[in-house]
Structures are given as structure tokens and as C-alpha cells.
């Protein structure tokens, strides 16, 4: 006897799946048109983190931020960072597969805790949903939105997207009435007190962090007090970029061949010493500290220890 339902086609699931597949194609385009693509992907990753990695991991490992396709993770105990370091490729595949795009190319373990979100209502905050419902759009605006969705043949999907686009149009109109102005970079509306929108502000921050890394590449022995004179930054930001570079350098060093330029650069980064003050003793100290991160090393990483040492230098 065949199992119940075996051989039957679930038409509802097929229809539902078809609509979802269409939505997966169209929704990113709409998100992009609203200039929230990068933020959308990042927030979606944070929101769906437990579903992506499972309850056990999500209870002990939290995503902190996503920058330069690098996902920074905070762990409840160093042993989690050690264990997950052996699962990097598997985790990246899970994340990128779930998100439907090449969003994460590396995982970085950090001591920085994720920000806590306060969900308590503030009496002074504007009820945005209520304010948007008060906004009216003209027939011409509605016709323009409808024309944009003319190629969507599925009626249910088109109605859903029409609602999204109408709410977006109302939101933009409300913001203009609230003295929002075009972003100085991309012309997207941004708050009166800001010069840049969220997306461009994030991009500007990425460019600033990139400048810090480039500074450290050119002058590996530079300290925070040197860098801050040219680039507005904090000591934690300099430490973070220094750690990224050190882990990258260490991953290129062969444990059986430490007489190389990479070890020299790593020593200058770690010890903040200029070439004229570099000694064999400092090189040996650096090799000892980072030896577990070298190619050919099979011991667990001790990376969390040197993170604390770096913070004392700035």
C-alpha cells in the first residue's frame, strides 16, 4: 500500500512556490529602487540568523555587523570561536544560500558585543504608520506606480507590490513635508539634521575604515595617535582594522617557513615598531603569538589573547 498522499501533486504548494520565486526576483529590484538594498540585506541576515545557523549556535554566537562582505560575530565563549573557525566555509555557504546572494565572504570573530535594541515605546516618537496613512497620493502618482508594475502578470503578486510601492510613495511625501532633503551624494531623502542618507553614511564609513587599513598597510607601525591626525576615527576602529590585517597576514604565512616579508609586516603591525627598531627577538615573539594561525598549523587558534594585547597599545 502506498503512503498517504504519495504520487499526488500539491498544486497549492506549486502555486505558492511560483509566486515566491517571482517575489524573489522582483522584491530585490524594488528594494534597490528604494535605496535600502545594503541595509535590507544586513537587517535580514540579523533577523533570520537563528533560522540560518540553528537555535544552538544562535544562542551562543551573535552577528554584530556586516562590512566589506565580512560578517563580524560575537561568541559567548572563546571555544565557540575556535569551533566555528573550522566551519567557516559551511557557515558562509549557509548564509549566502539562504540570502540568495554572495553577501558574506569571511567571518571575523570579535570581542565587540552586538547592540541591544530597545523596543519600549517613546511617547515623543512619531507614529510613522499613522502619519503615512494620513498622506494622500494623486491619481497621476497612482498611474505611474501601476505602470511600473505592468509586467507583473500575477494578480495577487501585483496587488502586493502595488501596496508596497504606494506606501513607499507616501513615506517619501511625508518625509518631504517633514523637511527631509536630498542626500548630498545620491539624492535619496535624508533627515534634516543629516547630510547623507543611511546608505551613503554606511558607505562613507566603509570608505573611512578602508582608509585606516590602507594607512596601516603603508605604515604598519602606526598607532592610533598617528592615524587620528589624518583620519577621523576611534581607537577601537583602529584596533579592529589592525586585527583584520594581522589575521590576513598570518593566514598567508607557512608555519615551516617564517623567514619571510609577511612575518616582518606582521611584527610591525602587532608590536607597532618601525623597521629601524625591528629585532629578531620581536619577530620570534610575534611568531610565537600567531603560530596557530599559520598555514600548516593544526592547533586551535588563540587569537582572542592577542586582541587584548593590541588594545593596550593605542
Secondary structure as GFF3:
##gff-version 3
##sequence-region A 1 314
A	DSSP	alpha_helix	11	33	.	.	.	ID=ss1
A	DSSP	alpha_helix	37	47	.	.	.	ID=ss2
A	DSSP	alpha_helix	49	53	.	.	.	ID=ss3
A	DSSP	alpha_helix	55	58	.	.	.	ID=ss4
A	DSSP	beta_strand	61	67	.	.	.	ID=ss5
A	DSSP	beta_strand	70	75	.	.	.	ID=ss6
A	DSSP	alpha_helix	78	85	.	.	.	ID=ss7
A	DSSP	alpha_helix	88	99	.	.	.	ID=ss8
A	DSSP	beta_strand	106	109	.	.	.	ID=ss9
A	DSSP	alpha_helix	128	134	.	.	.	ID=ss10
A	DSSP	alpha_helix	139	148	.	.	.	ID=ss11
A	DSSP	alpha_helix	155	177	.	.	.	ID=ss12
A	DSSP	beta_strand	181	182	.	.	.	ID=ss13
A	DSSP	beta_strand	189	190	.	.	.	ID=ss14
A	DSSP	alpha_helix	198	218	.	.	.	ID=ss15
A	DSSP	alpha_helix	224	227	.	.	.	ID=ss16
A	DSSP	alpha_helix	235	250	.	.	.	ID=ss17
A	DSSP	alpha_helix	261	271	.	.	.	ID=ss18
A	DSSP	three_ten_helix	275	277	.	.	.	ID=ss19
A	DSSP	alpha_helix	280	290	.	.	.	ID=ss20
A	DSSP	three_ten_helix	291	293	.	.	.	ID=ss21
A	DSSP	alpha_helix	303	311	.	.	.	ID=ss22
###
